[in-house]
Amino acid sequence: MNESIKIKGGFSLKDDKKNKSSLENLSGNYAADDLNEELERLARTFQQELDKAKQDAELGEKLGDIVQGLPDEETLEEADLCAACGERRRDKSVSPDYEYCSVCREAMRRYPLSIPVLLLTVVLAVVAVVSAIDFCGYIDGYENVRLARKAEKENRPESAVEYYDMAIAIFESDDVSAKRLYLDSADDLMFAMPRGRSTMEDVCRRLQKAVDTIEAKIPLYARYNDVNEEAGAMAATLDLVEQTMNDEAFADYDGKDEEMYKQIIAKLDAISEQTVTVDALDGSTVTRPADLSVLYLMEYIFAYSTDHLDDTLRYLEKTEAAAPERLSLYAYEMGLVLVQNGDANRAKKYAEKLYAANKDSVYGPCLYATIYRMTGKPDEAHKWVDIAIDEMPDDADLKRQKAMIYLSEDKPQEAYELLGGLMNDSSFSGYAQFYMTYIVAAHELGKTDNQAAAEEKLQTLETAYTDRMNDYLAGKLTAVQMFTKGTGDVE
Amino acid sequence: MTTLYIVTRFLTFFGAEARTFFEHLTCRILKLPIEDTRAFKPSELCAHVEHELAPKLGGAFLVCWLPFTLTTLMSCLFLLTGAYRILYIGDYSSLISWLLLWLGFSFAANCFPTFEDVLNLRDKLYGQKGHTVAKILLAPYFAVFFCGAWLERFSITFLTAGVFTAFFPQIFTVIFPLVKNIVQMSSDI
């Protein structure tokens, strides 16, 4: 008989003949209920184990899928592995020869910044900002240097030196060395300087400030060594000239003794054979020939002041030949002498050179004004003297130049009013040529009182009338002739 | 040529490090995958970051422009004191000024992008249809980047940086009055 004993959970234990004897034996020992309970317990246990086995089987299937997805060491080549991690497959979706897997690629997008490099960059940024702040602190100084360089390009060396000096003052107030400014300003002074000793000494001082004794030996500063020695030689030559002029043997010279004039000239000429000693930048002492341009200029001044006008042109030509680049030494006077001798065209060339070389100087415009005044072009003369007056509005001699133009075109009223303003200024200390020009204007207008007042001031200077003034007052020379013929001036 | 290039990067150490950092920063902003950020690697990419090329025009331009601008700006800031003190007014005794001059030179020598980045920019800018306005507006930048990157391959930017440093005061003179006005207005405020 096959009876299925239904156990909870669905498991049935078939009652077949094979196991009947066992069951009959068991039933001999247990009651039917106890047997059923035992069978139920076994069935439950079996069911639990069966369920568990089913779950494990399902999990195993899943794992099997995953395992199948993993590269098989035996089938994945090294060339397909990520170059960074070496574990995963390269992400070929980026490009066929891409070297990294998708996981590493994502990590590479967030590549961390290096802390030391970050700190270094922050420090450098701070230093950069500090540098900018420091620059702003000296911006006025740099502005003056910029204006100085601009003035140099515009051929205004005197303005350039002024700007350099302002800049030097700013930097030196904070102990900032400004060597280059000293060197550049010394160059400008040397180029544009008048004939004064103080300027020559100023050139040497600036160079000595910029270049110390060790630096002076460097080839880079060789040019400045030369400039220093040149300026020093000029100053030393001036000393020799002064010594000669102050010689006791010539103490009685009154400007009229021809013999003594020749002796003085001979002694001055002898200086051209002499040497002078100059302090070099490296601290040594250098011997150089006397500076001929300064010597011949001094000889010109001596000849002019002693009315040896025939010699003036010769000395000016020698000055030019000795140092043609030093226009400030000879160009103005050369132009004057030429125009006085009737060679206005040559005179104009010197005026052009002078004005082109130094637009700050009034000598160029003044020379132009004189040339045009003496060649009967007063309008042009006014234009040029006005340029000079714009440069130096308070200069008395420039106003005198303008008054001379008025007188040359027979406009004494304008000349009188122009010079009268200064005459009435109590702080004005006039000079002989100024008073004489005023006297001409007053005389033309018949203002005898003003003329007398000017004559009194002239007498306080212990200066007598010049020959040309005497000729004018005697009626031998008109005012127009005074300022258009001969010397074109009161003397 | 690569050896010469690497040597010049070492000589301009700080500029090279900073430029690499700025490139790294730019790549992080653009989320470009970065492969190698070492500044001093023995290859043509010394002082540059190895990274994937930017896929779009904006990114391609930024990768070239941002490090260039930051490096050039810092170079100018260093030279404001370094070049002005030493070359403009002759303050040769200040060691700090010499240091700033060298820093300015270093940064100026390391301001250009890699040639690959520039070519990528060219492809994005001139290789596609459209973007006509961008082609015109970005043309000067592209020209500068292209010339600079090409010169850098032959280490010529080492020389151009020297020229830039030597003439910096004269170059800056162009905007000097404007800068002075700004400084004065700032101090008045």
Chai-1 contact restraints between the chains, C-beta under 6 A:
chainA,res_idxA,chainB,res_idxB,connection_type,confidence,min_distance_angstrom,max_distance_angstrom,comment,restraint_id
A,R105,B,P33,contact,1.0,0.0,6.0,A-B,restraint_1
A,M108,B,P33,contact,1.0,0.0,6.0,A-B,restraint_2
A,M108,B,I34,contact,1.0,0.0,6.0,A-B,restraint_3
A,R109,B,K31,contact,1.0,0.0,6.0,A-B,restraint_4
A,R109,B,P33,contact,1.0,0.0,6.0,A-B,restraint_5
A,Y111,B,I34,contact,1.0,0.0,6.0,A-B,restraint_6
A,V117,B,E17,contact,1.0,0.0,6.0,A-B,restraint_7
A,V117,B,F21,contact,1.0,0.0,6.0,A-B,restraint_8
A,T121,B,A18,contact,1.0,0.0,6.0,A-B,restraint_9
A,T121,B,F21,contact,1.0,0.0,6.0,A-B,restraint_10
A,L124,B,A18,contact,1.0,0.0,6.0,A-B,restraint_11
A,A128,B,M74,contact,1.0,0.0,6.0,A-B,restraint_12
A,A128,B,L77,contact,1.0,0.0,6.0,A-B,restraint_13
A,A128,B,F78,contact,1.0,0.0,6.0,A-B,restraint_14
A,S131,B,L77,contact,1.0,0.0,6.0,A-B,restraint_15
A,S131,B,F78,contact,1.0,0.0,6.0,A-B,restraint_16
A,S131,B,L80,contact,1.0,0.0,6.0,A-B,restraint_17
A,S131,B,T81,contact,1.0,0.0,6.0,A-B,restraint_18
A,S131,B,L100,contact,1.0,0.0,6.0,A-B,restraint_19
A,A132,B,L77,contact,1.0,0.0,6.0,A-B,restraint_20
A,A132,B,L80,contact,1.0,0.0,6.0,A-B,restraint_21
A,D134,B,T81,contact,1.0,0.0,6.0,A-B,restraint_22
A,F135,B,L80,contact,1.0,0.0,6.0,A-B,restraint_23
A,F135,B,T81,contact,1.0,0.0,6.0,A-B,restraint_24
A,C136,B,V183,contact,1.0,0.0,6.0,A-B,restraint_25
A,I139,B,K180,contact,1.0,0.0,6.0,A-B,restraint_26
A,I139,B,V183,contact,1.0,0.0,6.0,A-B,restraint_27
A,Y142,B,Y84,contact,1.0,0.0,6.0,A-B,restraint_28
A,E143,B,K180,contact,1.0,0.0,6.0,A-B,restraint_29
A,R146,B,T173,contact,1.0,0.0,6.0,A-B,restraint_30
A,R146,B,F176,contact,1.0,0.0,6.0,A-B,restraint_31
A,V176,B,D91,contact,1.0,0.0,6.0,A-B,restraint_32
A,S177,B,D91,contact,1.0,0.0,6.0,A-B,restraint_33
A,S177,B,S93,contact,1.0,0.0,6.0,A-B,restraint_34
A,A178,B,I89,contact,1.0,0.0,6.0,A-B,restraint_35
A,K179,B,G90,contact,1.0,0.0,6.0,A-B,restraint_36
A,R180,B,I89,contact,1.0,0.0,6.0,A-B,restraint_37
A,R180,B,G90,contact,1.0,0.0,6.0,A-B,restraint_38
A,L181,B,I89,contact,1.0,0.0,6.0,A-B,restraint_39
